[in-house]
Amino acid sequence: MDNENSKTDLQTLAVSFKEKFIEHWTSFEKHESWRDIFTVYPSRHAEETDEDGEEITHYVHKTHALGFSLSPEEAQEGWTRQMETHCNFLFPPMLGLLEKEAAAVFDEILTSPKFEKNRQHAVLSLHAFKNALDSLTKEKDASGLRVDLQSKMLIVPAALQFEVDRQIPREYLEGLGVTRIINLALNNPHAWFLITDAPNGFKCFERQKPELDVWAEEGGRHVTTEKIVDVEPKLLFKISARYSFGCTNPNAVFASTGTGERK
């Protein structure tokens, strides 16, 4: 097989494999717990600025990308089970990157002065949870007017998934209309969060939803120097996305570090 035919074959395979790549992503079972918490908005800018009263939050998009490559010999075998295995090893880490990016918002909530007034240090318990509920009736907006807040979700890390059942009965939460969420991406093993229905709360700006591409990389003439570039031929597979996560309104969350410390 001469070089020209080899090049044509790789380009043709790239087109065919891209269709299969996208099909496999579409049918892949996705577990995206952050979507239960964040409201998604489209974005057409490099970053977004969101306001709630005097609160101004900057949402700076971050690109996440992963991929793998195939040699021409592997590509000539066509779309095999091995290809699906490559995809199955690629897609979960990609979803995990977005989960970690969303979970970083909760790290900020535990440390930023912006959320200090709604932050405590109580260890997870029914008593501490009721205190958090009681604080909802005392909140005011940026203009000083009292606001009517309702609890929506109780979010705990994996380390507290059994403790939360022991401390706060599910029937009690269901009676309040509170959804319990075990978030595996949270970094603090002791912290817990009560999410409210405050407007302009948890937001995700979607600059680029996950996109998949496959292309052939081969040697050729450099576009600037015009020198011949010797590159080992291969097919490249890539999935990328661009998002930003944050919380604009501090009244959207009541947090506890869970350390039991007192100021």
BELZIHU-V970338 format. One record per backbone hydrogen bond with DSSP energy under -1.0 kcal/mol. CO is the residue of the C=O (numbers start at 1). NH is the residue of the N-H. E is the energy in kcal/mol with one decimal. If there is no record, write none. Layout:
[[CO & NH & E] [CO & NH & E]]
This chain:
[[2 & 6 & -2.4] [3 & 7 & -2.5] [4 & 8 & -2.2] [5 & 9 & -2.6] [6 & 10 & -2.2] [7 & 11 & -2.3] [8 & 12 & -2.4] [9 & 13 & -2.6] [10 & 14 & -2.3] [11 & 15 & -1.7] [12 & 16 & -2.1] [13 & 17 & -3.4] [14 & 18 & -2.0] [15 & 19 & -1.4] [16 & 20 & -1.6] [17 & 21 & -3.1] [18 & 22 & -2.4] [19 & 23 & -2.2] [20 & 24 & -2.5] [21 & 25 & -1.9] [22 & 26 & -2.5] [23 & 27 & -2.0] [32 & 35 & -1.3] [33 & 36 & -1.5] [34 & 37 & -1.3] [34 & 38 & -2.6] [39 & 204 & -2.6] [41 & 206 & -3.3] [46 & 61 & -1.0] [48 & 59 & -3.5] [50 & 57 & -3.1] [52 & 55 & -2.1] [55 & 52 & -2.6] [57 & 50 & -2.9] [59 & 48 & -2.7] [62 & 243 & -1.8] [64 & 241 & -2.3] [66 & 239 & -2.7] [68 & 237 & -3.1] [70 & 235 & -2.6] [71 & 75 & -2.6] [72 & 76 & -2.0] [74 & 77 & -1.1] [75 & 78 & -2.0] [78 & 80 & -1.1] [80 & 84 & -1.4] [81 & 85 & -2.0] [82 & 86 & -2.2] [83 & 87 & -2.0] [84 & 88 & -2.5] [85 & 89 & -1.6] [86 & 90 & -1.0] [87 & 91 & -2.9] [90 & 94 & -1.5] [91 & 95 & -2.3] [92 & 96 & -2.4] [93 & 97 & -1.9] [94 & 98 & -1.3] [95 & 99 & -1.9] [96 & 100 & -2.4] [97 & 101 & -2.0] [98 & 102 & -2.2] [99 & 103 & -2.4] [100 & 104 & -1.4] [102 & 105 & -1.3] [103 & 106 & -1.0] [104 & 108 & -1.7] [105 & 109 & -1.9] [106 & 110 & -1.3] [108 & 111 & -1.2] [108 & 112 & -3.4] [112 & 115 & -1.4] [113 & 116 & -1.4] [115 & 118 & -1.1] [116 & 119 & -1.7] [118 & 255 & -2.3] [120 & 257 & -2.0] [121 & 260 & -3.3] [125 & 129 & -2.3] [126 & 130 & -2.5] [127 & 131 & -2.0] [128 & 132 & -1.9] [129 & 133 & -2.1] [130 & 134 & -2.5] [131 & 135 & -1.8] [134 & 137 & -1.2] [135 & 138 & -1.4] [139 & 147 & -2.1] [141 & 144 & -1.9] [145 & 141 & -2.9] [150 & 197 & -1.4] [152 & 179 & -2.9] [153 & 195 & -2.8] [154 & 181 & -2.9] [155 & 193 & -2.4] [156 & 183 & -2.7] [157 & 160 & -1.6] [158 & 161 & -1.6] [160 & 164 & -2.6] [162 & 166 & -1.6] [163 & 167 & -2.5] [164 & 168 & -2.6] [169 & 173 & -1.7] [170 & 174 & -3.0] [171 & 175 & -2.0] [172 & 176 & -1.1] [173 & 178 & -2.7] [179 & 154 & -2.7] [181 & 156 & -2.4] [183 & 186 & -1.0] [192 & 256 & -2.2] [193 & 155 & -3.0] [194 & 254 & -2.4] [195 & 152 & -3.5] [195 & 153 & -1.4] [200 & 249 & -2.1] [201 & 248 & -2.0] [202 & 39 & -2.2] [203 & 246 & -1.9] [204 & 41 & -3.1] [205 & 244 & -1.4] [206 & 43 & -2.0] [208 & 242 & -2.7] [211 & 240 & -2.2] [213 & 238 & -2.4] [215 & 236 & -2.9] [217 & 234 & -1.8] [220 & 229 & -4.1] [222 & 226 & -1.5] [227 & 222 & -3.2] [229 & 220 & -1.3] [234 & 217 & -3.0] [235 & 70 & -2.4] [236 & 215 & -1.8] [237 & 68 & -1.6] [238 & 213 & -2.4] [239 & 66 & -2.3] [240 & 211 & -2.9] [241 & 64 & -3.0] [242 & 207 & -1.7] [242 & 208 & -2.3] [243 & 62 & -3.0] [244 & 205 & -2.3] [246 & 203 & -2.6] [249 & 252 & -2.0] [250 & 253 & -1.5] [252 & 196 & -2.2] [254 & 194 & -3.2] [255 & 120 & -2.5] [256 & 192 & -1.9]]
